[in-house]
Amino acid sequence: AEIEDGGIPKVKITIQSNLSDVYFDVSYMNYAMQQKTVKGLGVGTYAFPINTSYPVTVTAVTSVSGYAQPNRKTKSVIYDSVFQMDYLSSGIYLQANDLSLYTAAEWDSAGLTHGDGFAIVIIGGGKNICISPECIYNSSYSWSTEHVLIDGVVCSTDDNVIAYDYDGLENTRKVIAQLGEDNAPAFKQCRSYKTPQGLSAYFPAAGEMRVYWDQTNRNIARYLEINDLFRKLGDNYVVVPPSDADDEYNFVSSTQRAANFANYLYLVEVLFSNISYGGIGKTAKWNNTFIIPFFPFITQSDCKKITISTNIESATFTISYTTIYGEDVTLSDKSAGEYYLPIDLSQPVTVTGQFISGYGVPSKTLTAVEDYIFDMEYKEPGVYIRHIDGKEYTTAEWTNNGFANDEADCIAVRAGGISFGIGTSGGSTYKWSTSKVDVTSLENFTSSSLILLDYNGKSNTDKIAEQVDSPAVTQCLNKTSPAGNQRYLPSVGEMHICSDNLDEIKSALTAIGVTISSKNLWTSTEYDSSKAWLSKFNGTVTSYAKTSAVSIWPFIVLPD
């Protein structure tokens, strides 16, 4: 929330934590374009002169025995100004698909199996890391296809520098940005692994690999514990078993050693050995060399809950959103229920239902709302009067409720999976276009039977508006329905659906005081450069000169 303090606009942010007596640093950009850091803030709400065009970062600075510091959080505060900075108990956990963390005993007690989780999480050791239970063999994927230094990625032969590079996620982004995915095979392969939330894995940095190896091979008890955890998630676990003294195992990192070398960790007599660093050729594919994909570590506190409900139990949905890491994600085949997703609140979230024969496909988009609730109702086929509040009624229901005529937004028609609204007025005459020009992005229909398959009135209308001067289209687009929904010039296929439901449509229009037109009406279906198709509500069609003035009856986009 923006407030005024002495004439200087300030923005409130709130820091929350599960522990008391812990302190944080807050970094932000002010209106003078100066990067500022306020140190040693406790849990609470504060106001700073933040330039909201830039993100704010909160970093934990208090160490608490037995707990790991929360990872620093960076985000825009325009839509969400609460930073949940929870300290997690040090240890090793299984992460379930809903992002909950379990010890091995808790996992077994809950009856969870392979498909219920996706990663092993190590809390502590200088960095909280989230490890895929899969292993990539470097004999198949090289670091890169050429020897080149990557800008902004650590490049060093100093073990004290290499061991503290924790920026695998940023390294992965920078390598792919500079080389492209196809020229960075190992990075591309890492990114092919996904969390249930759709987040891509990344190629870990040397410091992250050090934390992993320190934690997994400190003693025989820990070694066996880690092996057991990985087996709970899958069979291709990444902990290399004890081996003969002559065997050497190399774990490649995204940290550079030179333009032609990447850093790797190598271990001889694998169990409990000291870590050493060396260089591996970026274009090389070595035996006994491994890459372990890591995931960005998030918990439910980093996410927004979205709730999907529906009236058809078997329906599944597609969720499209942008993550807090700027990655566009599409999740398919999701049932109704609750999901925790790391949503970038400045970007839209769209839920779309699967096609079910005989029903319209529901789709809904929300942006920057407090509650992401998607009520995905599959509307049964039929003709309805749509109220300006979005609810739909049969003609009998409308009449029985005693609604006024001006409370109607449109006549909603749903048939064969196609849905559209018929506007509450029409009849004025306009030219389809002011000249004989072919709309190149539109298909030309010269067959009166094929035109019945054109149900694309809205997209046709948009394409016409982009390419030609069309008074008929302009008249549709310049106004909205009473509820503010978009208008468009219908296609022949949509008019044909009207003819199949003509009696119901006439009754619905009569119930709101409107008489249906019996005239020829322009459609958005094109014949050729000089003609387009006319249609009556009864389904009769004819091609006609585009430059002639003919009546229109705008249709409405139904905001399902």
Sequence and secondary structure as in RCSB ss.txt:
>XXXX:A:sequence
AEIEDGGIPKVKITIQSNLSDVYFDVSYMNYAMQQKTVKGLGVGTYAFPINTSYPVTVTAVTSVSGYAQPNRKTK
SVIYDSVFQMDYLSSGIYLQANDLSLYTAAEWDSAGLTHGDGFAIVIIGGGKNICISPECIYNSSYSWSTEHVLI
DGVVCSTDDNVIAYDYDGLENTRKVIAQLGEDNAPAFKQCRSYKTPQGLSAYFPAAGEMRVYWDQTNRNIARYLE
INDLFRKLGDNYVVVPPSDADDEYNFVSSTQRAANFANYLYLVEVLFSNISYGGIGKTAKWNNTFIIPFFPFITQ
SDCKKITISTNIESATFTISYTTIYGEDVTLSDKSAGEYYLPIDLSQPVTVTGQFISGYGVPSKTLTAVEDYIFD
MEYKEPGVYIRHIDGKEYTTAEWTNNGFANDEADCIAVRAGGISFGIGTSGGSTYKWSTSKVDVTSLENFTSSSL
ILLDYNGKSNTDKIAEQVDSPAVTQCLNKTSPAGNQRYLPSVGEMHICSDNLDEIKSALTAIGVTISSKNLWTST
EYDSSKAWLSKFNGTVTSYAKTSAVSIWPFIVLPD
>XXXX:A:secstr
 EEEETTEEEEEEEEE SSSS  EEEEEEBTTS EEEEEEE SEEEEE B TTS EEEEE    TTEE    EEE
 SSS  EEE   EESEEEEEETTS EE HHHHHHTT  GGGEEEEEEE TTS EEE S  EETTT  S SS    
TTS B S HHHHTT   HHHHHHHHHHHH GGG HHHHHHHT B TT  B B   HHHHHHHHHHHSSSHHHHHH
HHHHHHHH SS        TT EEEEEEEEEEETTEEEEEEEES TT   EEEEEETT   TTEEE  EE    G
GGSEEEEEEES TT  EEEEEEBTTS EEEEEEE SEEEEE B TTS EEEEE   TTS   EEEE S S EEEE
E    SEEEEEETTS EE HHHHHHHT  GGGEEEEEEEETTEEEEE S    EEES SS    TTS     TTG
GGG   HHHHHHHHHHHS  HHHHHHHT B TTS BEE   HHHHHHHHHTHHHHHHHHHHTT     S EEEEE
E SSSEEEEE TTS EEEEETTSEEE   EE    
